[in-house]
């Protein structure tokens, strides 16, 4: 169960005899963030300036994950691949994504119906727009055909 401490505003997990705030239970990478930040920034900036995504960032560790309890553990079809990329590749990907979307939005290069990679746009909002458009056309007694 997640417990919220009102005095500090920290969220803690009650999984031991005492409560340990999340920020104290993170990995050594988290505790070294301040020391690693200049090096990470340099890697990200250099990659973005040169337009080169380092080959080492493209290598993933692929592990099998069991799909369901009811399936046979002997059958290879009972597993699905989980691919883990280096955390630096995820950081670089996020930085590029943020800058690209910011550029596209500032320069009005995205279509008004573009849903992917935009804040406050999702499959749900795209579906609601389609349903609304169909309802408005039907209200006008027009015929509607939806092709997928």
HUURHU-V97165 format. One record per pair of residues at least 12 apart in sequence whose C-alpha atoms are under 6 Angstrom apart, sorted by the first residue. I is the first residue (numbers start at 1). GAP is how many residues later the second one is. D is the distance in whole Angstrom. If there is no record, write none. Layout:
# HUURHU-V97165
I_GAP_D ; I_GAP_D
This chain:
# HUURHU-V97165
44_48_6 ; 57_32_5 ; 60_23_6 ; 60_24_5 ; 60_25_5 ; 61_22_6 ; 61_23_5 ; 62_20_5 ; 62_21_4 ; 63_18_6 ; 63_19_5 ; 64_15_6 ; 64_16_6 ; 64_17_5 ; 65_14_5 ; 65_15_5 ; 66_13_4 ; 67_12_5
